[in-house]
Amino acid sequence: MKKSWPLWEVFIRSKSGLDHKHAGSIHAADAEMAIENARDIYTRRNEGVSIWVVESKHITASDPDDADALFEPAKDKIYRHPTFYNLPDEVKHM
Amino acid sequence: MKEQNLEAHFQAKIDAEIKIEPKDWMPDEYRKTLIRQISQHAHSEIVGMLPEGNWITRAPSLRRKLILLAKVQDEAGHGLYLYSAAETLGADRGDLVLQMLNGKAKYSSIFNYPTLNWADIGAIGWLVDGAAITNQVMLTRTSYGPYARAMVRICKEESFHQRQGYEIMLAMSRGSEEQKQMAQDSLNRWWWPSLMMFGPHDGESSHSEQAFKWKIKRKSNDELRQQFVDATIPQAGLLGLTVPDPALRWNAERGHYDFSPINWDEFWNVVKGNGPCNRERIAARQKACDDGAWVREAALAYAEKKEQKQIGARQTAAA
């Protein structure tokens, strides 16, 4: 096989007010074609109002084997959650 | 971690219903099994466009033509979701396509049967997509994340495929005597190949046991086949059509329909490449690959040229 089109990751905003969310990947020769291919593959039923594409090689991902160490700093900080605090019932919505 | 520990950790995740994601450690055999299964699934979607594409220009109305076009376009999309799921496992899409073209990788044998009349488009939607959905609903819970997510998307879209097929069968079975005959003829030809789609009996399926342990599969071929028969027989009744099986009857004791043994010689014959359309299908895919080669190369050359120009323009601006 000759050199193939690069791989792109596709992110779609399903409606205004929501985040772009990863939808999958596609192959395309350039960014413009990537947007059009992403439209044809991932939004055939009005699933999106906006598309981001980025070449897969530009994404850096954390290593799942290091996940414990990477996310360790957040693990023992339960005081970051509202339920950590005991307030009297008289204080209604807070 | 040692290989043994990694494997135990991996199995513990599977047992705890935690999905496996692309960068997670996985046994080589799990990766290989998934690449094989997902790519064959992708090839099936792509080859599956051919029997239906055969009727796009001859659809009996504009409404039916638009629906069929949309359905065939969906199959292309489904193939591409699945290829990209296979690529997350490190497979190269070009290699996968090549394996299909040279016969090393299979696709679902059902697509090696011809579409002889318009009712076949109805029967394919109703039975072939119906059988595929039975399998794919199970696969939405498969242990590999990207495969499961592709299946969720596919199942949502396939529901329209089955309904439009059943609607065609309904229109024909309520039409003229001749149309009803066409619908019955189509059901006669597609019934057994549809039941064969679920694959060999549980005892004879070579990959089953490990696939269960890894939760790639969650139901056996025979379970899925029975589930499909039980769901489909009442639908045939509603159409006023009968399936070509004299032994078919409700078994109150089992709570399932009994049906005749499947002709496995036919199944293996088609798998081995001797079905009515095997050669035609591969030839069509090979032609698409060859005829599209210059387009793929030209698009790449254009993209490279454009990039060079942009770099040139930036350098000029900076100077």
Contacts between the chains, C-beta under 8 A, distances in Angstrom:
chain1	res1	chain2	res2	distance
A	1	B	92	7.9
A	1	B	94	3.8
A	1	B	95	7.0
A	1	B	98	6.4
A	2	B	293	7.5
A	2	B	296	7.6
A	2	B	297	6.6
A	3	B	300	6.6
A	4	B	92	7.6
A	4	B	93	6.8
A	4	B	94	5.0
A	4	B	296	7.5
A	5	B	296	6.8
A	5	B	299	7.1
A	5	B	300	6.4
A	7	B	84	7.9
A	7	B	87	6.7
A	24	B	81	6.0
A	24	B	84	5.2
A	24	B	85	7.9
A	24	B	149	7.9
A	24	B	150	7.4
A	25	B	84	4.3
A	25	B	87	6.8
A	25	B	88	7.9
A	26	B	80	6.9
A	26	B	84	6.9
A	27	B	93	6.7
A	29	B	296	7.8
A	29	B	299	3.8
A	29	B	300	5.0
A	29	B	302	6.9
A	29	B	303	4.1
A	30	B	299	7.7
A	30	B	302	7.6
A	30	B	303	3.8
A	30	B	306	6.5
A	30	B	307	7.7
A	33	B	299	6.7
A	33	B	303	7.7
A	40	B	73	7.9
A	40	B	77	7.4
A	41	B	77	5.3
A	41	B	80	5.3
A	41	B	81	7.3
A	44	B	70	7.8
A	44	B	73	6.9
A	44	B	74	7.0
A	44	B	77	6.3
A	44	B	157	7.9
A	45	B	157	7.5
A	61	B	23	6.2
A	63	B	23	6.9
A	64	B	21	6.9
A	64	B	23	5.1
A	64	B	24	5.0
A	64	B	25	7.8
A	65	B	25	7.0
